Structure formats: structure tokens, C-alpha cells
Amino acid sequence: MWQLFAGAFQPGAILRPSRLRIMVTHYFGGEFHWFTRSSYWVSFDHAHRSNAIRASKIPREEIFITTKLWNSDHGYTRTLQACDQSLKELGVDYVDLYLVHSPLSSPQKRLDTWRAMENILKSGKARSIGVSNYGVHHLKELFSNCEVHPSINQVELHPFNLRKELVDFCHKENIVMEAYSPLTRGERLNEPELVQIAKKHGKSTAQILIRWCLQKNFVTIPKSVKPARILENSQVFYFELSASETAKLDSLDEGFVVAWDPTKSK
């Protein structure tokens, strides 16, 4: 699995084939991560992305498609049905990664949902399966009754929220950490320490945050639908943060959450 992806999701935004080609050009010689969601923004999100994929004429194998199971679709049967519906709307035979969007359900439903996820993996409808917004206690619960561990746990991660306990646990269990909202949706891009490090490297503060994720061995999905920003976000491989710079960024940790935090839910 690649470490840096271009997140294309934006409510109501039309992702045109030309923009998709720009993304593909600047991410790893032509490979692109397509991140969709199953039940909010409903079929519109899947359908217009399906149209963009076809119109772009980019081979399916060069696009890494992730989609998510929404909370209302938890449970064994509904999970299977939701996956089939997502594949139909996307116009594909499989997704590369299928994620449970959150643990916001009952313990039994979470276990039933994961059993269905395992069957989706076995059927070839997903090449890998994982979770999103799961805390340590949710993962331990899942481990108590599963055949396949999640390959990935996608949570909000950046220097302002290190989630050390969760990250350490996932690394120990060989679960890849994927950082969403790594740029804090722009809310913390002007922090003095961040600005200072960015000036030293001649980079933007967004690039520093992405580089921090890469050096932490997180997969990261900075979102943008602007070609210039997409290009900027990809230019993070030819410099490195020093140990002292990384430590300075780590010291900014305050448990800040810009999105939501189901990791603490029961």
C-alpha cells in the first residue's frame, strides 16, 4: 500500500476527468487513491466518481479505491448489501480497501459487521479491509472474535493529536495507521513552531505536516480538489525533518480534534 494518497472527497464538488488525470500525473507515476463514502452523499458521491473514472480512461488497476461502510449499515446482512450497492454505484467489481467508518454501534453489531467484512475479503469484493475511528478498546473487542485483523485504522492524526497509546497499539498489532485531516483543515497551519520549521526548509506548513506523517510511517490522505495544492502536497519526498524538528512538532500535542472522535465511544 502506498504511503501518500490524494484525497478527493468534497461534499457537492464535481471531480472532473481532467482533474483526476492531474492527480494521477503527480502521485507516484500514475497511481491514485480514490476515497469515497457509502451512505452520506449517498449514490451521488459514488456515481459521479464512477463517471469520472470511466471518462478519464485511466486503467482500473492504477486507481486505488477506498470506500466506507456507514454506521446505519452495521450488522452482517446489511454490511454485505451495502458493499454490493457501493460496487454497483462505483461501476467496479472490487474496491482496494473497504473500511468500517466508525465503531458507533453495539458490541454485537460490531462483531457481526466484521464477520461480514471478512467474507467480503474472501469473496474478492475487497482486496483489504480495515476500520476507521476505532480506539484500543474497540480493537481488542474485535480481536476477541475474528479471523482477520484490520489491515488499517484510519483516524485523525497530526502533531496536535498524537494518539500515542492508539498508535503504539496498532503498530504492535501490525495495523497500519492512516491519518485523515492531517492538515487540520487549515485551522493550525499558522502555528509559530510550524511556520518556523517550514521557513527553514523552504516549504509550506502543509508540506511540513505531510512530511511529519510520512516520517511517523503513517499513510496520509491530504484532501484537495485544487490542482496546484494537489501538486504541492505531492512534493514532500526530497527533504527530511530532523529529530529535533520532529520532537518540536510532537510537543504541540494537545488532543486537538478538528473532525470528530468516535475512538472514545463505548
Backbone as CSV, one residue per row, in Angstrom:
resi,resn,N_x,N_y,N_z,CA_x,CA_y,CA_z,C_x,C_y,C_z
1,MET,0.849,-1.188,0.000,0.000,0.000,0.000,0.887,1.241,0.000
2,TRP,0.549,2.229,-0.797,1.317,3.463,-0.871,1.143,4.251,0.420
3,GLN,2.047,5.203,0.660,2.007,5.935,1.926,1.333,7.290,1.809
4,LEU,1.362,7.895,0.633,0.727,9.199,0.445,-0.333,9.091,-0.630
5,PHE,-1.534,9.529,-0.287,-2.643,9.496,-1.232,-3.216,10.898,-1.397
6,ALA,-3.897,11.106,-2.501,-4.621,12.353,-2.714,-6.079,12.111,-2.390
7,GLY,-6.556,12.739,-1.341,-7.970,12.616,-1.008,-8.773,13.550,-1.891
8,ALA,-9.800,13.003,-2.537,-10.563,13.812,-3.491,-11.935,14.177,-2.987
9,PHE,-12.311,13.722,-1.804,-13.675,13.921,-1.340,-13.934,15.361,-0.953
10,GLN,-15.006,15.931,-1.481,-15.504,17.221,-1.028,-16.991,17.254,-1.300
11,PRO,-17.820,17.444,-0.254,-19.262,17.414,-0.448,-19.711,18.347,-1.558
12,GLY,-20.425,17.805,-2.525,-21.000,18.601,-3.590,-20.049,18.969,-4.703
13,ALA,-18.772,18.630,-4.576,-17.802,19.002,-5.605,-17.815,17.984,-6.734
14,ILE,-17.809,18.469,-7.950,-17.732,17.593,-9.111,-16.262,17.387,-9.455
15,LEU,-15.813,16.153,-9.404,-14.424,15.852,-9.743,-14.358,15.500,-11.219
16,ARG,-13.854,16.422,-12.015,-13.858,16.235,-13.462,-12.733,15.287,-13.885
17,PRO,-12.918,14.596,-15.023,-11.872,13.692,-15.514,-10.523,14.374,-15.666
18,SER,-10.511,15.644,-16.098,-9.243,16.353,-16.271,-8.530,16.519,-14.935
19,ARG,-9.295,16.773,-13.877,-8.686,16.919,-12.560,-8.179,15.584,-12.058
20,LEU,-8.904,14.527,-12.336,-8.451,13.194,-11.954,-7.130,12.880,-12.642
21,ARG,-6.993,13.256,-13.919,-5.738,12.996,-14.628,-4.595,13.792,-14.009
22,ILE,-4.871,15.018,-13.565,-3.841,15.814,-12.891,-3.384,15.109,-11.629
23,MET,-4.329,14.586,-10.863,-3.984,13.857,-9.644,-3.120,12.652,-9.964
24,VAL,-3.507,11.911,-10.971,-2.779,10.700,-11.341,-1.378,11.043,-11.813
25,THR,-1.216,12.144,-12.527,0.089,12.549,-13.031,1.070,12.792,-11.894
26,HIS,0.601,13.388,-10.813,1.515,13.839,-9.770,1.639,12.890,-8.587
27,TYR,0.916,11.786,-8.606,1.034,10.840,-7.491,1.630,9.537,-7.969
28,PHE,2.934,9.387,-7.738,3.626,8.119,-7.913,3.526,7.563,-9.319
29,GLY,3.802,8.403,-10.314,3.889,7.926,-11.681,2.583,7.381,-12.205
30,GLY,1.479,7.803,-11.655,0.215,7.424,-12.252,-0.745,6.680,-11.370
31,GLU,-0.408,6.415,-10.123,-1.344,5.677,-9.285,-2.043,6.639,-8.333
32,PHE,-3.339,6.436,-8.146,-4.154,7.424,-7.451,-5.108,6.751,-6.488
33,HIS,-5.260,7.356,-5.335,-6.177,6.838,-4.321,-7.509,7.556,-4.434
34,TRP,-8.561,6.774,-4.588,-9.909,7.320,-4.706,-10.651,6.981,-3.434
35,PHE,-10.996,8.000,-2.656,-11.629,7.780,-1.356,-13.082,8.201,-1.442
36,THR,-14.003,7.252,-1.233,-15.425,7.565,-1.276,-16.078,7.116,0.018
37,ARG,-17.358,7.449,0.159,-18.087,7.055,1.355,-19.449,6.537,0.927
38,SER,-19.951,5.571,1.669,-21.066,4.805,1.133,-22.425,5.447,1.288
39,SER,-22.765,5.981,2.439,-24.162,6.297,2.655,-24.470,7.755,2.953
40,TYR,-23.461,8.612,3.124,-23.818,10.005,3.145,-23.248,10.605,1.875
41,TRP,-23.986,11.554,1.339,-23.848,11.993,-0.040,-24.256,10.838,-0.960
42,VAL,-24.797,9.796,-0.371,-25.442,8.644,-0.985,-24.843,8.305,-2.335
43,SER,-25.718,7.996,-3.315,-25.212,7.467,-4.573,-24.539,8.544,-5.413
44,PHE,-24.838,9.816,-5.143,-24.219,10.892,-5.920,-22.703,10.810,-5.843
45,ASP,-22.192,10.612,-4.638,-20.743,10.567,-4.442,-20.130,9.442,-5.253
46,HIS,-20.705,8.250,-5.165,-20.194,7.114,-5.922,-20.412,7.294,-7.421
47,ALA,-21.619,7.729,-7.799,-21.972,7.752,-9.218,-21.116,8.727,-10.012
48,HIS,-20.921,9.958,-9.502,-20.170,10.907,-10.330,-18.690,10.573,-10.331
49,ARG,-18.209,9.878,-9.291,-16.834,9.408,-9.326,-16.675,8.262,-10.316
50,SER,-17.686,7.418,-10.397,-17.672,6.350,-11.393,-17.604,6.935,-12.798
51,ASN,-18.377,7.991,-13.041,-18.359,8.642,-14.351,-16.986,9.241,-14.653
52,ALA,-16.364,9.842,-13.634,-15.044,10.449,-13.840,-13.993,9.391,-14.140
53,ILE,-14.071,8.252,-13.459,-13.122,7.168,-13.715,-13.223,6.711,-15.162
54,ARG,-14.441,6.473,-15.622,-14.631,5.986,-16.998,-14.162,7.024,-18.007
55,ALA,-14.537,8.289,-17.779,-14.192,9.336,-18.740,-12.696,9.615,-18.774
56,SER,-12.002,9.387,-17.667,-10.562,9.658,-17.614,-9.744,8.647,-18.400
57,LYS,-10.347,7.462,-18.632,-9.696,6.367,-19.365,-8.436,5.853,-18.655
58,ILE,-8.377,6.058,-17.358,-7.270,5.525,-16.563,-7.587,4.081,-16.213
59,PRO,-6.655,3.146,-16.442,-6.922,1.739,-16.122,-7.289,1.559,-14.652
60,ARG,-8.240,0.686,-14.412,-8.711,0.439,-13.038,-7.562,0.084,-12.100
61,GLU,-6.599,-0.699,-12.576,-5.529,-1.156,-11.698,-4.603,-0.022,-11.263
62,GLU,-4.718,1.151,-11.885,-3.892,2.285,-11.498,-4.600,3.205,-10.503
63,ILE,-5.801,2.834,-10.109,-6.566,3.635,-9.158,-6.843,2.794,-7.920
64,PHE,-6.461,3.297,-6.771,-6.694,2.613,-5.503,-7.985,3.180,-4.913
65,ILE,-9.027,2.380,-4.905,-10.337,2.843,-4.455,-10.616,2.367,-3.033
66,THR,-10.899,3.323,-2.171,-11.351,3.029,-0.815,-12.780,3.519,-0.662
67,THR,-13.625,2.713,-0.066,-14.937,3.211,0.331,-15.237,2.711,1.726
68,LYS,-16.281,3.285,2.318,-16.570,3.007,3.724,-17.993,2.516,3.927
69,LEU,-18.129,1.706,4.951,-19.434,1.247,5.414,-19.953,2.252,6.435
70,TRP,-21.129,2.797,6.162,-21.688,3.802,7.060,-22.296,3.145,8.296
71,ASN,-22.460,3.932,9.363,-22.909,3.407,10.654,-24.263,2.705,10.582
72,SER,-25.179,3.240,9.801,-26.524,2.660,9.729,-26.542,1.324,9.006
73,ASP,-25.434,0.949,8.384,-25.355,-0.325,7.663,-24.636,-1.402,8.464
74,HIS,-24.395,-1.163,9.739,-23.774,-2.194,10.570,-24.686,-3.412,10.679
75,GLY,-24.073,-4.564,10.953,-24.797,-5.828,11.013,-24.388,-6.699,9.843
76,TYR,-24.494,-7.996,9.989,-23.962,-8.916,8.988,-24.600,-8.720,7.613
77,THR,-25.910,-8.852,7.530,-26.591,-8.802,6.231,-26.496,-7.425,5.606
78,ARG,-26.701,-6.385,6.399,-26.681,-5.028,5.850,-25.290,-4.648,5.355
79,THR,-24.266,-5.156,6.005,-22.901,-4.888,5.541,-22.674,-5.484,4.158
80,LEU,-23.095,-6.717,3.961,-22.950,-7.363,2.651,-23.725,-6.598,1.588
81,GLN,-24.938,-6.181,1.925,-25.770,-5.445,0.966,-25.156,-4.089,0.634
82,ALA,-24.631,-3.410,1.651,-24.030,-2.091,1.430,-22.808,-2.185,0.530
83,CYS,-22.015,-3.226,0.707,-20.841,-3.413,-0.144,-21.262,-3.612,-1.595
84,ASP,-22.240,-4.472,-1.814,-22.719,-4.719,-3.179,-23.252,-3.437,-3.809
85,GLN,-23.969,-2.632,-3.020,-24.514,-1.386,-3.540,-23.400,-0.410,-3.907
86,SER,-22.375,-0.337,-3.073,-21.249,0.558,-3.370,-20.536,0.143,-4.652
87,LEU,-20.315,-1.155,-4.826,-19.659,-1.638,-6.046,-20.493,-1.302,-7.272
88,LYS,-21.796,-1.476,-7.150,-22.694,-1.179,-8.276,-22.628,0.299,-8.638
89,GLU,-22.689,1.169,-7.633,-22.679,2.611,-7.889,-21.333,3.085,-8.427
90,LEU,-20.263,2.455,-7.971,-18.931,2.823,-8.453,-18.632,2.235,-9.823
91,GLY,-19.394,1.214,-10.214,-19.167,0.576,-11.504,-17.902,-0.249,-11.544
92,VAL,-17.569,-0.885,-10.406,-16.360,-1.709,-10.330,-16.709,-3.070,-9.733
93,ASP,-15.805,-4.023,-9.924,-16.013,-5.369,-9.384,-15.456,-5.521,-7.976
94,TYR,-14.548,-4.634,-7.604,-13.932,-4.722,-6.282,-13.434,-3.343,-5.873
95,VAL,-13.240,-3.163,-4.580,-12.528,-1.984,-4.083,-11.210,-2.466,-3.490
96,ASP,-10.252,-1.589,-3.439,-8.942,-1.968,-2.903,-8.942,-1.996,-1.377
97,LEU,-9.771,-1.160,-0.784,-9.858,-1.117,0.672,-11.284,-0.775,1.073
98,TYR,-11.848,-1.591,1.957,-13.195,-1.352,2.478,-13.075,-1.139,3.978
99,LEU,-13.587,-0.007,4.458,-13.433,0.371,5.853,-14.775,0.454,6.568
100,VAL,-14.798,0.030,7.818,-15.929,0.318,8.697,-15.731,1.751,9.184
101,HIS,-16.683,2.618,8.883,-16.484,4.051,9.083,-16.284,4.444,10.541
102,SER,-16.954,3.770,11.450,-16.779,4.091,12.864,-17.292,2.944,13.723
103,PRO,-16.951,2.951,15.006,-17.434,1.917,15.918,-18.772,2.270,16.556
104,LEU,-19.469,3.271,16.040,-20.695,3.754,16.671,-21.847,2.782,16.452
105,SER,-21.816,1.721,17.227,-22.822,0.669,17.159,-22.708,-0.148,18.444
106,SER,-23.513,-1.197,18.560,-23.415,-2.058,19.739,-22.258,-3.040,19.568
107,PRO,-21.731,-3.578,20.670,-20.641,-4.557,20.563,-20.985,-5.733,19.653
108,GLN,-22.186,-6.289,19.779,-22.550,-7.440,18.957,-22.637,-7.065,17.485
109,LYS,-23.205,-5.888,17.197,-23.289,-5.456,15.796,-21.905,-5.231,15.211
110,ARG,-20.987,-4.711,16.010,-19.626,-4.513,15.505,-18.997,-5.850,15.120
111,LEU,-19.205,-6.867,15.952,-18.645,-8.191,15.655,-19.315,-8.809,14.430
112,ASP,-20.640,-8.667,14.326,-21.356,-9.191,13.154,-20.902,-8.476,11.883
113,THR,-20.697,-7.182,12.009,-20.227,-6.389,10.870,-18.861,-6.876,10.405
114,TRP,-17.972,-7.119,11.359,-16.630,-7.552,10.972,-16.645,-8.940,10.342
115,ARG,-17.533,-9.804,10.809,-17.662,-11.138,10.198,-18.056,-10.991,8.727
116,ALA,-18.951,-10.055,8.442,-19.327,-9.787,7.052,-18.152,-9.204,6.275
117,MET,-17.382,-8.330,6.905,-16.206,-7.757,6.248,-15.224,-8.853,5.860
118,GLU,-15.037,-9.831,6.732,-14.137,-10.946,6.424,-14.636,-11.722,5.212
119,ASN,-15.944,-11.903,5.105,-16.498,-12.609,3.947,-16.365,-11.789,2.666
120,ILE,-16.474,-10.474,2.793,-16.261,-9.595,1.640,-14.824,-9.729,1.145
121,LEU,-13.889,-9.816,2.081,-12.485,-10.016,1.720,-12.295,-11.355,1.018
122,LYS,-12.860,-12.408,1.575,-12.714,-13.746,0.994,-13.331,-13.832,-0.395
123,SER,-14.405,-13.084,-0.619,-15.103,-13.131,-1.911,-14.370,-12.368,-3.005
124,GLY,-13.381,-11.549,-2.622,-12.646,-10.755,-3.602,-13.285,-9.415,-3.903
125,LYS,-14.363,-9.079,-3.214,-15.015,-7.786,-3.445,-14.225,-6.640,-2.815
126,ALA,-13.351,-6.972,-1.897,-12.399,-6.009,-1.334,-11.053,-6.699,-1.235
127,ARG,-10.007,-6.000,-1.609,-8.668,-6.589,-1.536,-8.060,-6.462,-0.156
128,SER,-8.584,-5.553,0.632,-8.172,-5.436,2.026,-9.312,-4.788,2.797
129,ILE,-9.344,-5.037,4.105,-10.410,-4.494,4.946,-9.794,-3.843,6.173
130,GLY,-10.486,-2.842,6.677,-9.974,-2.142,7.839,-11.076,-1.402,8.562
131,VAL,-10.663,-0.567,9.494,-11.608,0.192,10.303,-11.195,1.657,10.314
132,SER,-12.083,2.474,10.807,-11.812,3.900,10.925,-12.369,4.381,12.258
133,ASN,-11.610,5.206,12.931,-12.049,5.799,14.197,-12.214,4.784,15.324
134,TYR,-11.496,3.671,15.255,-11.539,2.667,16.316,-10.489,2.977,17.372
135,GLY,-10.911,2.929,18.644,-9.988,3.066,19.751,-9.396,1.723,20.134
136,VAL,-8.477,1.725,21.084,-7.832,0.484,21.514,-8.864,-0.516,22.015
137,HIS,-9.837,-0.054,22.802,-10.833,-0.979,23.353,-11.706,-1.587,22.265
138,HIS,-11.987,-0.829,21.210,-12.758,-1.382,20.088,-11.965,-2.476,19.375
139,LEU,-10.683,-2.236,19.197,-9.838,-3.218,18.511,-9.688,-4.492,19.340
140,LYS,-9.508,-4.342,20.639,-9.405,-5.525,21.499,-10.690,-6.340,21.454
141,GLU,-11.816,-5.665,21.436,-13.112,-6.340,21.312,-13.184,-7.129,20.011
142,LEU,-12.745,-6.512,18.924,-12.763,-7.165,17.614,-11.838,-8.382,17.608
143,PHE,-10.652,-8.227,18.197,-9.683,-9.331,18.217,-10.210,-10.555,18.960
144,SER,-11.152,-10.336,19.874,-11.666,-11.446,20.678,-12.486,-12.437,19.863
145,ASN,-12.902,-12.019,18.656,-13.772,-12.898,17.870,-13.635,-12.583,16.380
146,CYS,-12.439,-12.788,15.838,-12.247,-12.532,14.411,-11.200,-13.475,13.847
147,GLU,-11.243,-13.658,12.544,-10.238,-14.457,11.846,-9.162,-13.573,11.234
148,VAL,-9.569,-12.386,10.798,-8.666,-11.467,10.102,-8.621,-10.148,10.863
149,HIS,-7.428,-9.690,11.189,-7.285,-8.385,11.829,-7.431,-7.280,10.778
150,PRO,-7.887,-6.107,11.180,-7.932,-4.986,10.238,-6.535,-4.687,9.700
151,SER,-6.460,-4.367,8.430,-5.159,-4.008,7.857,-4.802,-2.566,8.167
152,ILE,-5.817,-1.768,8.498,-5.593,-0.334,8.665,-6.607,0.231,9.651
153,ASN,-6.203,1.270,10.370,-7.114,2.040,11.217,-6.951,3.497,10.833
154,GLN,-7.996,4.069,10.280,-7.938,5.445,9.795,-8.524,6.375,10.861
155,VAL,-7.700,7.279,11.356,-8.135,8.222,12.389,-7.528,9.593,12.105
156,GLU,-8.042,10.601,12.772,-7.440,11.927,12.661,-6.092,11.921,13.379
157,LEU,-5.049,12.288,12.652,-3.693,12.300,13.213,-2.919,13.502,12.676
158,HIS,-2.236,14.184,13.574,-1.354,15.303,13.235,-0.586,15.652,14.504
159,PRO,0.368,16.564,14.467,1.151,16.856,15.673,0.319,17.365,16.849
160,PHE,-0.873,17.862,16.569,-1.717,18.406,17.626,-2.575,17.332,18.291
161,ASN,-2.480,16.117,17.772,-3.164,14.968,18.380,-2.391,13.705,18.010
162,LEU,-1.446,13.322,18.846,-0.543,12.200,18.543,-1.194,10.832,18.740
163,ARG,-2.169,10.728,19.623,-2.831,9.452,19.938,-1.788,8.355,20.201
164,LYS,-0.866,8.627,21.089,0.276,7.725,21.288,-0.141,6.309,21.671
165,GLU,-1.075,6.174,22.595,-1.490,4.836,23.024,-2.064,4.043,21.855
166,LEU,-2.922,4.681,21.072,-3.547,4.006,19.938,-2.518,3.662,18.867
167,VAL,-1.642,4.601,18.552,-0.615,4.371,17.532,0.312,3.234,17.955
168,ASP,0.750,3.253,19.197,1.643,2.195,19.685,0.957,0.831,19.634
169,PHE,-0.302,0.786,20.012,-1.045,-0.477,19.994,-1.173,-1.002,18.569
170,CYS,-1.533,-0.133,17.641,-1.716,-0.562,16.251,-0.397,-1.022,15.635
171,HIS,0.674,-0.320,15.913,1.979,-0.747,15.401,2.353,-2.122,15.950
172,LYS,2.081,-2.342,17.227,2.368,-3.635,17.845,1.576,-4.754,17.174
173,GLU,0.348,-4.449,16.752,-0.530,-5.448,16.135,-0.428,-5.457,14.604
174,ASN,0.558,-4.736,14.074,0.781,-4.665,12.618,-0.421,-4.097,11.866
175,ILE,-1.072,-3.130,12.478,-2.161,-2.402,11.832,-1.608,-1.062,11.365
176,VAL,-1.745,-0.778,10.096,-1.255,0.482,9.537,-2.135,1.628,10.036
177,MET,-1.502,2.718,10.426,-2.239,3.920,10.808,-2.372,4.832,9.592
178,GLU,-3.588,5.252,9.325,-3.840,6.188,8.227,-4.383,7.483,8.809
179,ALA,-3.746,8.588,8.463,-4.091,9.894,9.023,-5.037,10.647,8.103
180,TYR,-6.248,10.899,8.599,-7.114,11.825,7.866,-7.056,13.188,8.561
181,SER,-7.454,14.209,7.839,-7.330,15.601,8.310,-5.921,15.912,8.809
182,PRO,-4.876,15.467,8.083,-3.503,15.726,8.547,-3.143,17.202,8.524
183,LEU,-3.914,17.992,7.779,-3.643,19.427,7.684,-4.559,20.230,8.601
184,THR,-5.259,19.563,9.493,-6.166,20.177,10.480,-7.222,21.062,9.823
185,ARG,-7.543,20.731,8.574,-8.500,21.539,7.798,-8.103,23.014,7.790
186,GLY,-6.813,23.231,7.873,-6.279,24.591,7.803,-6.296,25.353,9.110
187,GLU,-6.841,24.773,10.173,-7.038,25.521,11.417,-5.747,25.799,12.179
188,ARG,-4.709,24.960,11.978,-3.475,25.130,12.762,-2.253,25.362,11.876
189,LEU,-2.466,25.786,10.650,-1.346,25.945,9.719,-0.454,27.141,10.042
190,ASN,-0.913,28.035,10.895,-0.122,29.230,11.208,0.518,29.178,12.589
191,GLU,0.606,27.988,13.170,1.276,27.850,14.461,2.744,28.280,14.331
192,PRO,3.252,29.113,15.238,4.619,29.655,15.111,5.697,28.591,14.917
193,GLU,5.630,27.509,15.699,6.650,26.460,15.574,6.618,25.824,14.184
194,LEU,5.419,25.639,13.672,5.240,25.046,12.349,5.753,25.986,11.263
195,VAL,5.422,27.261,11.393,5.876,28.269,10.425,7.400,28.347,10.414
196,GLN,8.009,28.303,11.584,9.476,28.380,11.688,10.146,27.218,10.957
197,ILE,9.649,26.012,11.163,10.224,24.835,10.505,10.003,24.908,8.998
198,ALA,8.831,25.362,8.586,8.525,25.471,7.158,9.472,26.458,6.473
199,LYS,9.733,27.593,7.103,10.638,28.595,6.523,12.047,28.041,6.381
200,LYS,12.489,27.277,7.355,13.833,26.701,7.317,14.004,25.795,6.107
201,HIS,12.966,25.043,5.761,13.047,24.093,4.650,12.566,24.683,3.324
202,GLY,12.053,25.900,3.347,11.510,26.482,2.127,10.265,25.760,1.651
203,LYS,9.464,25.305,2.600,8.255,24.546,2.296,7.048,25.225,2.930
204,SER,5.867,24.805,2.520,4.653,25.299,3.160,4.433,24.540,4.465
205,THR,3.625,25.113,5.335,3.325,24.408,6.587,2.541,23.127,6.309
206,ALA,1.739,23.118,5.256,1.021,21.892,4.887,2.007,20.788,4.521
207,GLN,3.039,21.139,3.765,4.047,20.141,3.388,4.786,19.606,4.614
208,ILE,5.017,20.463,5.595,5.684,20.011,6.824,4.805,19.004,7.559
209,LEU,3.510,19.252,7.630,2.605,18.320,8.307,2.535,16.980,7.575
210,ILE,2.532,17.023,6.252,2.517,15.774,5.482,3.821,15.014,5.695
211,ARG,4.937,15.740,5.657,6.237,15.094,5.862,6.313,14.469,7.255
212,TRP,5.776,15.146,8.249,5.745,14.604,9.616,5.011,13.265,9.632
213,CYS,3.878,13.197,8.943,3.122,11.934,8.862,3.957,10.833,8.216
214,LEU,4.625,11.157,7.130,5.423,10.155,6.425,6.537,9.617,7.314
215,GLN,7.192,10.516,8.051,8.290,10.072,8.912,7.806,9.302,10.136
216,LYS,6.522,9.424,10.442,5.918,8.610,11.501,5.427,7.266,10.952
217,ASN,5.642,7.046,9.656,5.171,5.832,8.978,3.653,5.723,8.945
218,PHE,2.978,6.881,8.897,1.538,6.888,8.703,1.242,6.964,7.207
219,VAL,0.202,6.283,6.778,-0.389,6.586,5.481,-1.166,7.882,5.679
220,THR,-1.143,8.768,4.709,-1.852,10.031,4.898,-2.598,10.444,3.640
221,ILE,-3.734,11.110,3.854,-4.595,11.482,2.729,-4.969,12.966,2.803
222,PRO,-4.016,13.858,2.520,-4.369,15.276,2.477,-5.365,15.525,1.357
223,LYS,-6.447,16.217,1.686,-7.519,16.415,0.719,-7.381,17.751,0.008
224,SER,-7.561,17.722,-1.293,-7.689,18.952,-2.059,-8.313,18.632,-3.400
225,VAL,-9.082,19.579,-3.928,-9.589,19.440,-5.292,-8.972,20.514,-6.191
226,LYS,-7.955,21.236,-5.662,-7.274,22.264,-6.443,-5.971,21.697,-6.996
227,PRO,-5.800,21.705,-8.314,-4.598,21.113,-8.921,-3.288,21.617,-8.327
228,ALA,-3.174,22.912,-8.055,-1.923,23.456,-7.514,-1.632,22.888,-6.129
229,ARG,-2.671,22.740,-5.324,-2.492,22.187,-3.980,-2.159,20.697,-4.047
230,ILE,-2.787,19.998,-4.981,-2.505,18.571,-5.157,-1.027,18.381,-5.492
231,LEU,-0.521,19.211,-6.404,0.893,19.147,-6.777,1.778,19.469,-5.577
232,GLU,1.443,20.522,-4.854,2.232,20.904,-3.676,2.278,19.775,-2.650
233,ASN,1.133,19.140,-2.428,1.065,18.073,-1.424,1.914,16.861,-1.792
234,SER,2.194,16.714,-3.081,2.990,15.562,-3.521,4.493,15.819,-3.445
235,GLN,4.891,17.075,-3.236,6.310,17.436,-3.253,6.890,17.426,-1.832
236,VAL,6.911,16.229,-1.247,7.330,16.102,0.153,8.375,15.002,0.350
237,PHE,8.985,14.561,-0.744,9.874,13.403,-0.662,11.356,13.744,-0.723
238,TYR,11.690,15.007,-0.940,13.095,15.345,-1.140,13.649,16.237,-0.035
239,PHE,13.060,16.137,1.127,13.623,16.778,2.310,13.219,15.933,3.511
240,GLU,13.867,16.182,4.639,13.596,15.374,5.829,13.616,16.256,7.066
241,LEU,12.700,16.004,7.969,12.685,16.709,9.245,13.733,16.093,10.167
242,SER,14.451,16.936,10.873,15.450,16.433,11.820,14.755,15.875,13.057
243,ALA,15.514,15.159,13.866,14.961,14.601,15.103,14.456,15.712,16.020
244,SER,15.199,16.817,16.068,14.781,17.926,16.940,13.519,18.601,16.402
245,GLU,13.404,18.700,15.078,12.197,19.284,14.490,10.984,18.394,14.735
246,THR,11.188,17.094,14.588,10.096,16.160,14.859,9.667,16.253,16.317
247,ALA,10.645,16.343,17.217,10.340,16.459,18.646,9.583,17.755,18.942
248,LYS,9.977,18.833,18.267,9.292,20.110,18.468,7.838,20.012,18.015
249,LEU,7.604,19.354,16.887,6.233,19.166,16.411,5.448,18.261,17.358
250,ASP,6.088,17.213,17.837,5.420,16.305,18.779,4.992,17.041,20.051
251,SER,5.752,18.042,20.428,5.451,18.774,21.666,4.177,19.608,21.552
252,LEU,3.639,19.732,20.340,2.409,20.500,20.129,1.163,19.695,20.483
253,ASP,1.342,18.437,20.827,0.204,17.551,21.115,-0.657,18.100,22.250
254,GLU,-1.942,18.248,21.970,-2.890,18.707,22.993,-4.239,18.001,22.854
255,GLY,-4.266,16.903,22.098,-5.525,16.186,21.904,-6.519,16.942,21.048
256,PHE,-6.025,17.862,20.219,-6.897,18.687,19.380,-7.592,17.837,18.321
257,VAL,-8.905,18.014,18.190,-9.693,17.280,17.196,-10.420,18.282,16.315
258,VAL,-10.235,18.165,15.014,-10.891,19.077,14.086,-12.143,18.451,13.484
259,ALA,-12.222,17.130,13.505,-13.364,16.448,12.893,-14.292,15.918,13.982
260,TRP,-14.194,14.637,14.276,-14.960,14.021,15.357,-14.070,12.965,15.986
261,ASP,-14.496,12.358,17.088,-13.599,11.412,17.751,-14.356,10.220,18.335
262,PRO,-14.828,9.310,17.471,-15.509,8.109,17.959,-14.582,7.117,18.654
263,THR,-13.259,7.362,18.618,-12.334,6.420,19.262,-12.626,6.279,20.755
264,LYS,-13.267,7.288,21.341,-13.548,7.266,22.775,-14.950,6.752,23.087
265,SER,-15.707,6.407,22.057,-17.083,5.953,22.277,-17.104,4.551,22.860
266,LYS,-18.227,4.199,23.470,-18.385,2.860,24.035,-18.730,1.854,22.940
